[in-house]
Amino acid sequence: MTRGLAAALTAYLAAINLAAFITFGADKRRAKRGVWRVPEKTLFLLALLGGSLGAVCGMCAFRHKTRHWYFKYGLPAILFAHIALILWLILISNQKV
């Protein structure tokens, strides 16, 4: 993987994880006030698009969506899949052709 691609991927992952974390906090704040909420599809989409670490951290930090089994187990499963994908990409990028 080239340095430019690695830097772009790192910046993307940082941004999407920050967005997921902030969105979980905002949704928790909205839930307390009883106003319009962020759809659950959006929260999962942020996690699937690479923000799984931020989503899990947001879920824990704000104690939000922890009673829903599909968040409690689904988000860590997505995070595990992302970690496995990253490790696989690192392994194949280090192999010499």
N, CA, C and O atoms as a GROMACS GRO file, in nm:
protein
  388
    1MET      N    1   0.086  -0.118   0.000
    1MET     CA    2   0.000   0.000   0.000
    1MET      C    3   0.090   0.124   0.000
    1MET      O    4   0.187   0.131   0.076
    2THR      N    5   0.057   0.219  -0.084
    2THR     CA    6   0.139   0.340  -0.092
    2THR      C    7   0.114   0.428   0.030
    2THR      O    8   0.012   0.416   0.097
    3ARG      N    9   0.209   0.515   0.055
    3ARG     CA   10   0.197   0.605   0.171
    3ARG      C   11   0.077   0.698   0.158
    3ARG      O   12   0.008   0.725   0.256
    4GLY      N   13   0.052   0.746   0.037
    4GLY     CA   14  -0.061   0.835   0.015
    4GLY      C   15  -0.194   0.766   0.042
    4GLY      O   16  -0.284   0.824   0.104
    5LEU      N   17  -0.206   0.641  -0.005
    5LEU     CA   18  -0.328   0.565   0.017
    5LEU      C   19  -0.345   0.534   0.166
    5LEU      O   20  -0.456   0.544   0.219
    6ALA      N   21  -0.237   0.498   0.233
    6ALA     CA   22  -0.243   0.470   0.376
    6ALA      C   23  -0.283   0.594   0.455
    6ALA      O   24  -0.362   0.586   0.549
    7ALA      N   25  -0.229   0.709   0.416
    7ALA     CA   26  -0.263   0.834   0.485
    7ALA      C   27  -0.410   0.870   0.462
    7ALA      O   28  -0.479   0.914   0.554
    8ALA      N   29  -0.458   0.851   0.340
    8ALA     CA   30  -0.598   0.882   0.309
    8ALA      C   31  -0.691   0.788   0.385
    8ALA      O   32  -0.793   0.832   0.438
    9LEU      N   33  -0.657   0.661   0.391
    9LEU     CA   34  -0.738   0.564   0.464
    9LEU      C   35  -0.739   0.595   0.614
    9LEU      O   36  -0.844   0.586   0.678
   10THR      N   37  -0.624   0.632   0.668
   10THR     CA   38  -0.616   0.668   0.809
   10THR      C   39  -0.703   0.791   0.839
   10THR      O   40  -0.774   0.793   0.939
   11ALA      N   41  -0.696   0.891   0.753
   11ALA     CA   42  -0.777   1.012   0.772
   11ALA      C   43  -0.926   0.980   0.762
   11ALA      O   44  -1.006   1.030   0.841
   12TYR      N   45  -0.963   0.895   0.666
   12TYR     CA   46  -1.103   0.856   0.650
   12TYR      C   47  -1.152   0.783   0.776
   12TYR      O   48  -1.259   0.814   0.828
   13LEU      N   49  -1.073   0.685   0.822
   13LEU     CA   50  -1.115   0.609   0.940
   13LEU      C   51  -1.125   0.696   1.064
   13LEU      O   52  -1.216   0.678   1.146
   14ALA      N   53  -1.034   0.791   1.079
   14ALA     CA   54  -1.042   0.883   1.193
   14ALA      C   55  -1.169   0.967   1.185
   14ALA      O   56  -1.238   0.985   1.285
   15ALA      N   57  -1.201   1.017   1.066
   15ALA     CA   58  -1.319   1.102   1.049
   15ALA      C   59  -1.448   1.023   1.071
   15ALA      O   60  -1.538   1.072   1.139
   16ILE      N   61  -1.460   0.903   1.015
   16ILE     CA   62  -1.584   0.826   1.027
   16ILE      C   63  -1.603   0.777   1.170
   16ILE      O   64  -1.716   0.770   1.218
   17ASN      N   65  -1.494   0.744   1.239
   17ASN     CA   66  -1.507   0.702   1.379
   17ASN      C   67  -1.545   0.819   1.469
   17ASN      O   68  -1.624   0.802   1.562
   18LEU      N   69  -1.490   0.935   1.443
   18LEU     CA   70  -1.528   1.054   1.519
   18LEU      C   71  -1.675   1.087   1.493
   18LEU      O   72  -1.748   1.122   1.586
   19ALA      N   73  -1.718   1.077   1.369
   19ALA     CA   74  -1.858   1.104   1.335
   19ALA      C   75  -1.951   1.006   1.406
   19ALA      O   76  -2.056   1.046   1.456
   20ALA      N   77  -1.914   0.879   1.409
   20ALA     CA   78  -1.996   0.778   1.477
   20ALA      C   79  -2.005   0.807   1.626
   20ALA      O   80  -2.113   0.801   1.685
   21PHE      N   81  -1.893   0.839   1.688
   21PHE     CA   82  -1.891   0.869   1.831
   21PHE      C   83  -1.979   0.991   1.862
   21PHE      O   84  -2.060   0.987   1.955
   22ILE      N   85  -1.963   1.096   1.786
   22ILE     CA   86  -2.041   1.217   1.807
   22ILE      C   87  -2.190   1.192   1.783
   22ILE      O   88  -2.274   1.245   1.856
   23THR      N   89  -2.222   1.112   1.682
   23THR     CA   90  -2.362   1.083   1.652
   23THR      C   91  -2.428   1.004   1.764
   23THR      O   92  -2.544   1.029   1.796
   24PHE      N   93  -2.356   0.910   1.824
   24PHE     CA   94  -2.412   0.838   1.938
   24PHE      C   95  -2.438   0.933   2.054
   24PHE      O   96  -2.541   0.923   2.121
   25GLY      N   97  -2.345   1.025   2.079
   25GLY     CA   98  -2.366   1.124   2.186
   25GLY      C   99  -2.483   1.216   2.158
   25GLY      O  100  -2.562   1.245   2.248
   26ALA      N  101  -2.494   1.261   2.035
   26ALA     CA  102  -2.604   1.350   1.998
   26ALA      C  103  -2.738   1.279   2.009
   26ALA      O  104  -2.836   1.338   2.056
   27ASP      N  105  -2.743   1.153   1.967
   27ASP     CA  106  -2.868   1.078   1.977
   27ASP      C  107  -2.908   1.055   2.122
   27ASP      O  108  -3.026   1.061   2.155
   28LYS      N  109  -2.812   1.029   2.208
   28LYS     CA  110  -2.841   1.012   2.351
   28LYS      C  111  -2.896   1.142   2.409
   28LYS      O  112  -2.992   1.140   2.486
   29ARG      N  113  -2.836   1.253   2.372
   29ARG     CA  114  -2.882   1.384   2.420
   29ARG      C  115  -3.026   1.410   2.372
   29ARG      O  116  -3.109   1.460   2.447
   30ARG      N  117  -3.053   1.376   2.248
   30ARG     CA  118  -3.187   1.394   2.192
   30ARG      C  119  -3.288   1.302   2.261
   30ARG      O  120  -3.402   1.340   2.284
   31ALA      N  121  -3.244   1.181   2.294
   31ALA     CA  122  -3.333   1.087   2.362
   31ALA      C  123  -3.375   1.142   2.499
   31ALA      O  124  -3.490   1.128   2.540
   32LYS      N  125  -3.281   1.202   2.569
   32LYS     CA  126  -3.312   1.260   2.701
   32LYS      C  127  -3.410   1.376   2.690
   32LYS      O  128  -3.493   1.395   2.778
   33ARG      N  129  -3.400   1.453   2.582
   33ARG     CA  130  -3.489   1.568   2.564
   33ARG      C  131  -3.620   1.532   2.497
   33ARG      O  132  -3.713   1.613   2.493
   34GLY      N  133  -3.629   1.412   2.445
   34GLY     CA  134  -3.752   1.368   2.380
   34GLY      C  135  -3.779   1.434   2.246
   34GLY      O  136  -3.894   1.456   2.209
   35VAL      N  137  -3.673   1.466   2.173
   35VAL     CA  138  -3.688   1.528   2.042
   35VAL      C  139  -3.651   1.428   1.933
   35VAL      O  140  -3.623   1.311   1.961
   36TRP      N  141  -3.650   1.476   1.807
   36TRP     CA  142  -3.621   1.390   1.692
   36TRP      C  143  -3.492   1.314   1.712
   36TRP      O  144  -3.392   1.370   1.758
   37ARG      N  145  -3.493   1.186   1.678
   37ARG     CA  146  -3.380   1.097   1.701
   37ARG      C  147  -3.311   1.058   1.571
   37ARG      O  148  -3.370   1.066   1.463
   38VAL      N  149  -3.188   1.017   1.584
   38VAL     CA  150  -3.112   0.964   1.470
   38VAL      C  151  -3.164   0.822   1.445
   38VAL      O  152  -3.170   0.742   1.538
   39PRO      N  153  -3.200   0.788   1.322
   39PRO     CA  154  -3.248   0.653   1.294
   39PRO      C  155  -3.142   0.547   1.326
   39PRO      O  156  -3.023   0.570   1.306
   40GLU      N  157  -3.187   0.432   1.375
   40GLU     CA  158  -3.094   0.324   1.407
   40GLU      C  159  -3.018   0.278   1.283
   40GLU      O  160  -2.903   0.236   1.293
   41LYS      N  161  -3.081   0.286   1.168
   41LYS     CA  162  -3.013   0.250   1.042
   41LYS      C  163  -2.890   0.337   1.021
   41LYS      O  164  -2.786   0.289   0.976
   42THR      N  165  -2.901   0.465   1.055
   42THR     CA  166  -2.789   0.558   1.039
   42THR      C  167  -2.675   0.521   1.132
   42THR      O  168  -2.558   0.524   1.092
   43LEU      N  169  -2.708   0.486   1.256
   43LEU     CA  170  -2.605   0.447   1.352
   43LEU      C  171  -2.530   0.323   1.304
   43LEU      O  172  -2.408   0.316   1.312
   44PHE      N  173  -2.604   0.224   1.254
   44PHE     CA  174  -2.540   0.104   1.201
   44PHE      C  175  -2.462   0.133   1.074
   44PHE      O  176  -2.355   0.076   1.052
   45LEU      N  177  -2.514   0.220   0.989
   45LEU     CA  178  -2.444   0.254   0.865
   45LEU      C  179  -2.308   0.317   0.894
   45LEU      O  180  -2.209   0.286   0.828
   46LEU      N  181  -2.304   0.407   0.991
   46LEU     CA  182  -2.176   0.468   1.029
   46LEU      C  183  -2.077   0.360   1.074
   46LEU      O  184  -1.959   0.365   1.039
   47ALA      N  185  -2.126   0.263   1.150
   47ALA     CA  186  -2.038   0.154   1.195
   47ALA      C  187  -1.991   0.069   1.077
   47ALA      O  188  -1.874   0.035   1.068
   48LEU      N  189  -2.082   0.036   0.987
   48LEU     CA  190  -2.047  -0.048   0.872
   48LEU      C  191  -1.949   0.022   0.777
   48LEU      O  192  -1.867  -0.044   0.712
   49LEU      N  193  -1.957   0.154   0.769
   49LEU     CA  194  -1.870   0.229   0.678
   49LEU      C  195  -1.731   0.252   0.735
   49LEU      O  196  -1.651   0.326   0.677
   50GLY      N  197  -1.701   0.189   0.848
   50GLY     CA  198  -1.568   0.198   0.905
   50GLY      C  199  -1.563   0.263   1.042
   50GLY      O  200  -1.456   0.272   1.102
   51GLY      N  201  -1.676   0.308   1.093
   51GLY     CA  202  -1.680   0.376   1.222
   51GLY      C  203  -1.719   0.287   1.338
   51GLY      O  204  -1.777   0.333   1.435
   52SER      N  205  -1.686   0.159   1.327
   52SER     CA  206  -1.729   0.065   1.432
   52SER      C  207  -1.662   0.092   1.567
   52SER      O  208  -1.727   0.078   1.670
   53LEU      N  209  -1.536   0.130   1.567
   53LEU     CA  210  -1.469   0.161   1.693
   53LEU      C  211  -1.533   0.283   1.759
   53LEU      O  212  -1.558   0.282   1.879
   54GLY      N  213  -1.558   0.388   1.682
   54GLY     CA  214  -1.623   0.507   1.735
   54GLY      C  215  -1.764   0.477   1.784
   54GLY      O  216  -1.808   0.534   1.884
   55ALA      N  217  -1.836   0.388   1.713
   55ALA     CA  218  -1.971   0.352   1.753
   55ALA      C  219  -1.970   0.274   1.885
   55ALA      O  220  -2.050   0.302   1.974
   56VAL      N  221  -1.880   0.178   1.898
   56VAL     CA  222  -1.871   0.100   2.022
   56VAL      C  223  -1.829   0.191   2.137
   56VAL      O  224  -1.885   0.182   2.247
   57CYS      N  225  -1.732   0.277   2.114
   57CYS     CA  226  -1.689   0.370   2.218
   57CYS      C  227  -1.802   0.467   2.257
   57CYS      O  228  -1.821   0.496   2.375
   58GLY      N  229  -1.876   0.514   2.158
   58GLY     CA  230  -1.989   0.602   2.185
   58GLY      C  231  -2.099   0.531   2.260
   58GLY      O  232  -2.160   0.589   2.350
   59MET      N  233  -2.125   0.407   2.224
   59MET     CA  234  -2.227   0.329   2.293
   59MET      C  235  -2.189   0.312   2.440
   59MET      O  236  -2.275   0.325   2.528
   60CYS      N  237  -2.063   0.285   2.468
   60CYS     CA  238  -2.017   0.266   2.606
   60CYS      C  239  -2.008   0.398   2.681
   60CYS      O  240  -2.054   0.408   2.795
   61ALA      N  241  -1.950   0.500   2.619
   61ALA     CA  242  -1.929   0.628   2.687
   61ALA      C  243  -2.061   0.697   2.724
   61ALA      O  244  -2.073   0.755   2.831
   62PHE      N  245  -2.158   0.688   2.633
   62PHE     CA  246  -2.285   0.756   2.657
   62PHE      C  247  -2.392   0.662   2.711
   62PHE      O  248  -2.506   0.704   2.734
   63ARG      N  249  -2.356   0.535   2.730
   63ARG     CA  250  -2.452   0.432   2.775
   63ARG      C  251  -2.579   0.439   2.691
   63ARG      O  252  -2.690   0.449   2.742
   64HIS      N  253  -2.556   0.433   2.562
   64HIS     CA  254  -2.665   0.449   2.467
   64HIS      C  255  -2.681   0.324   2.382
   64HIS      O  256  -2.583   0.272   2.329
   65LYS      N  257  -2.802   0.276   2.371
   65LYS     CA  258  -2.838   0.157   2.292
   65LYS      C  259  -2.779   0.029   2.352
   65LYS      O  260  -2.764  -0.070   2.281
   66THR      N  261  -2.745   0.030   2.479
   66THR     CA  262  -2.684  -0.087   2.542
   66THR      C  263  -2.786  -0.195   2.576
   66THR      O  264  -2.748  -0.309   2.602
   67ARG      N  265  -2.914  -0.162   2.577
   67ARG     CA  266  -3.017  -0.262   2.607
   67ARG      C  267  -3.066  -0.336   2.483
   67ARG      O  268  -3.133  -0.438   2.494
   68HIS      N  269  -3.033  -0.284   2.366
   68HIS     CA  270  -3.076  -0.346   2.242
   68HIS      C  271  -2.973  -0.452   2.203
   68HIS      O  272  -2.856  -0.420   2.183
   69TRP      N  273  -3.016  -0.579   2.193
   69TRP     CA  274  -2.922  -0.687   2.168
   69TRP      C  275  -2.850  -0.669   2.035
   69TRP      O  276  -2.733  -0.705   2.023
   70TYR      N  277  -2.919  -0.612   1.936
   70TYR     CA  278  -2.856  -0.598   1.805
   70TYR      C  279  -2.748  -0.492   1.806
   70TYR      O  280  -2.659  -0.495   1.720
   71PHE      N  281  -2.752  -0.398   1.899
   71PHE     CA  282  -2.640  -0.304   1.915
   71PHE      C  283  -2.535  -0.365   2.007
   71PHE      O  284  -2.415  -0.356   1.980
   72LYS      N  285  -2.580  -0.426   2.116
   72LYS     CA  286  -2.489  -0.483   2.216
   72LYS      C  287  -2.395  -0.587   2.155
   72LYS      O  288  -2.278  -0.594   2.191
   73TYR      N  289  -2.448  -0.667   2.063
   73TYR     CA  290  -2.366  -0.772   2.001
   73TYR      C  291  -2.328  -0.739   1.856
   73TYR      O  292  -2.223  -0.783   1.808
   74GLY      N  293  -2.411  -0.664   1.788
   74GLY     CA  294  -2.387  -0.633   1.647
   74GLY      C  295  -2.269  -0.540   1.625
   74GLY      O  296  -2.186  -0.565   1.537
   75LEU      N  297  -2.261  -0.432   1.704
   75LEU     CA  298  -2.151  -0.338   1.686
   75LEU      C  299  -2.015  -0.400   1.717
   75LEU      O  300  -1.921  -0.380   1.640
   76PRO      N  301  -2.001  -0.475   1.827
   76PRO     CA  302  -1.871  -0.542   1.848
   76PRO      C  303  -1.839  -0.644   1.738
   76PRO      O  304  -1.722  -0.663   1.704
   77ALA      N  305  -1.941  -0.709   1.682
   77ALA     CA  306  -1.916  -0.803   1.572
   77ALA      C  307  -1.864  -0.730   1.449
   77ALA      O  308  -1.774  -0.779   1.381
   78ILE      N  309  -1.920  -0.614   1.420
   78ILE     CA  310  -1.872  -0.533   1.308
   78ILE      C  311  -1.728  -0.488   1.334
   78ILE      O  312  -1.644  -0.492   1.244
   79LEU      N  313  -1.701  -0.444   1.457
   79LEU     CA  314  -1.565  -0.403   1.494
   79LEU      C  315  -1.467  -0.519   1.476
   79LEU      O  316  -1.358  -0.500   1.422
   80PHE      N  317  -1.505  -0.637   1.520
   80PHE     CA  318  -1.420  -0.755   1.504
   80PHE      C  319  -1.392  -0.782   1.356
   80PHE      O  320  -1.279  -0.812   1.318
   81ALA      N  321  -1.495  -0.771   1.274
   81ALA     CA  322  -1.478  -0.793   1.130
   81ALA      C  323  -1.385  -0.688   1.070
   81ALA      O  324  -1.303  -0.720   0.984
   82HIS      N  325  -1.396  -0.563   1.115
   82HIS     CA  326  -1.308  -0.458   1.064
   82HIS      C  327  -1.163  -0.482   1.105
   82HIS      O  328  -1.071  -0.463   1.026
   83ILE      N  329  -1.144  -0.524   1.229
   83ILE     CA  330  -1.007  -0.554   1.276
   83ILE      C  331  -0.949  -0.669   1.195
   83ILE      O  332  -0.833  -0.664   1.154
   84ALA      N  333  -1.028  -0.773   1.171
   84ALA     CA  334  -0.981  -0.887   1.091
   84ALA      C  335  -0.946  -0.843   0.950
   84ALA      O  336  -0.845  -0.887   0.894
   85LEU      N  337  -1.027  -0.756   0.891
   85LEU     CA  338  -1.000  -0.705   0.757
   85LEU      C  339  -0.870  -0.624   0.754
   85LEU      O  340  -0.789  -0.640   0.662
   86ILE      N  341  -0.851  -0.540   0.851
   86ILE     CA  342  -0.728  -0.459   0.858
   86ILE      C  343  -0.605  -0.549   0.872
   86ILE      O  344  -0.505  -0.528   0.805
   87LEU      N  345  -0.614  -0.649   0.961
   87LEU     CA  346  -0.501  -0.740   0.979
   87LEU      C  347  -0.473  -0.818   0.850
   87LEU      O  348  -0.357  -0.839   0.815
   88TRP      N  349  -0.578  -0.860   0.781
   88TRP     CA  350  -0.560  -0.931   0.654
   88TRP      C  351  -0.493  -0.840   0.551
   88TRP      O  352  -0.404  -0.884   0.479
   89LEU      N  353  -0.537  -0.715   0.544
   89LEU     CA  354  -0.477  -0.620   0.449
   89LEU      C  355  -0.330  -0.596   0.481
   89LEU      O  356  -0.247  -0.584   0.390
   90ILE      N  357  -0.298  -0.588   0.609
   90ILE     CA  358  -0.157  -0.570   0.648
   90ILE      C  359  -0.075  -0.692   0.608
   90ILE      O  360   0.036  -0.679   0.556
   91LEU      N  361  -0.130  -0.810   0.631
   91LEU     CA  362  -0.058  -0.932   0.595
   91LEU      C  363  -0.034  -0.943   0.446
   91LEU      O  364   0.076  -0.976   0.404
   92ILE      N  365  -0.137  -0.916   0.366
   92ILE     CA  366  -0.117  -0.930   0.222
   92ILE      C  367  -0.030  -0.819   0.165
   92ILE      O  368   0.035  -0.839   0.063
   93SER      N  369  -0.029  -0.702   0.229
   93SER     CA  370   0.054  -0.594   0.178
   93SER      C  371   0.202  -0.618   0.210
   93SER      O  372   0.290  -0.562   0.144
   94ASN      N  373   0.230  -0.700   0.310
   94ASN     CA  374   0.368  -0.729   0.347
   94ASN      C  375   0.426  -0.847   0.271
   94ASN      O  376   0.547  -0.872   0.278
   95GLN      N  377   0.343  -0.920   0.198
   95GLN     CA  378   0.392  -1.033   0.120
   95GLN      C  379   0.460  -0.984  -0.006
   95GLN      O  380   0.414  -0.891  -0.072
   96LYS      N  381   0.569  -1.046  -0.038
   96LYS     CA  382   0.640  -1.012  -0.161
   96LYS      C  383   0.587  -1.097  -0.275
   96LYS      O  384   0.564  -1.217  -0.259
   97VAL      N  385   0.569  -1.035  -0.390
   97VAL     CA  386   0.515  -1.106  -0.506
   97VAL      C  387   0.629  -1.151  -0.594
   97VAL      O  388   0.606  -1.213  -0.698
   0.00000   0.00000   0.00000
